[in-house]
Amino acid sequence: MAHVIDQASCIQCGACEAECPEGAISVQADGSYMIDAAKCEDCAKCVDVCPTGSITKA
């Protein structure tokens, strides 16, 4: 199961995007970050680097 980003608590720091080995996290036109469930391998590396705890299992 892929992870999701809580947009309300995300500070758009980009740490998760940089850490993702699968390239599953991308920045959107509005500056928010999204996780592509089809690419996410559920490694949870993004969870470990998120300073606000905004990333959880879907």
Contacts in CASP RR format, 6 or more apart in sequence:
PFRMAT RR
TARGET T0000
AUTHOR 0000-0000-0000
METHOD contacts of the structure
MODEL  1
MAHVIDQASCIQCGACEAECPEGAISVQADGSYMIDAAKCEDCAKCVDVC
PTGSITKA
1 42 0 8 1.000
1 57 0 8 1.000
1 58 0 8 1.000
2 24 0 8 1.000
2 35 0 8 1.000
2 36 0 8 1.000
2 37 0 8 1.000
2 40 0 8 1.000
2 42 0 8 1.000
2 57 0 8 1.000
2 58 0 8 1.000
3 35 0 8 1.000
3 40 0 8 1.000
3 42 0 8 1.000
3 44 0 8 1.000
3 46 0 8 1.000
3 47 0 8 1.000
3 55 0 8 1.000
3 56 0 8 1.000
3 57 0 8 1.000
3 58 0 8 1.000
4 35 0 8 1.000
4 55 0 8 1.000
4 56 0 8 1.000
4 57 0 8 1.000
4 58 0 8 1.000
5 16 0 8 1.000
5 25 0 8 1.000
5 32 0 8 1.000
5 33 0 8 1.000
5 34 0 8 1.000
5 35 0 8 1.000
5 54 0 8 1.000
5 55 0 8 1.000
6 53 0 8 1.000
6 54 0 8 1.000
6 55 0 8 1.000
6 56 0 8 1.000
7 32 0 8 1.000
7 54 0 8 1.000
9 52 0 8 1.000
9 53 0 8 1.000
9 54 0 8 1.000
10 32 0 8 1.000
10 33 0 8 1.000
10 52 0 8 1.000
10 54 0 8 1.000
11 51 0 8 1.000
11 52 0 8 1.000
11 54 0 8 1.000
12 27 0 8 1.000
12 31 0 8 1.000
12 32 0 8 1.000
12 33 0 8 1.000
13 51 0 8 1.000
14 27 0 8 1.000
14 33 0 8 1.000
15 46 0 8 1.000
15 49 0 8 1.000
15 50 0 8 1.000
15 51 0 8 1.000
16 25 0 8 1.000
16 33 0 8 1.000
16 35 0 8 1.000
16 46 0 8 1.000
16 49 0 8 1.000
16 50 0 8 1.000
16 55 0 8 1.000
17 23 0 8 1.000
17 25 0 8 1.000
17 26 0 8 1.000
17 27 0 8 1.000
17 33 0 8 1.000
18 49 0 8 1.000
19 45 0 8 1.000
19 46 0 8 1.000
19 48 0 8 1.000
19 49 0 8 1.000
20 45 0 8 1.000
20 46 0 8 1.000
21 41 0 8 1.000
21 43 0 8 1.000
21 45 0 8 1.000
22 39 0 8 1.000
22 40 0 8 1.000
22 41 0 8 1.000
22 43 0 8 1.000
23 36 0 8 1.000
23 39 0 8 1.000
24 35 0 8 1.000
24 36 0 8 1.000
24 37 0 8 1.000
24 39 0 8 1.000
24 40 0 8 1.000
24 41 0 8 1.000
25 33 0 8 1.000
25 34 0 8 1.000
25 35 0 8 1.000
25 36 0 8 1.000
25 46 0 8 1.000
26 33 0 8 1.000
26 34 0 8 1.000
26 36 0 8 1.000
27 33 0 8 1.000
28 34 0 8 1.000
35 46 0 8 1.000
35 55 0 8 1.000
37 58 0 8 1.000
46 55 0 8 1.000
47 53 0 8 1.000
47 55 0 8 1.000
47 56 0 8 1.000
END
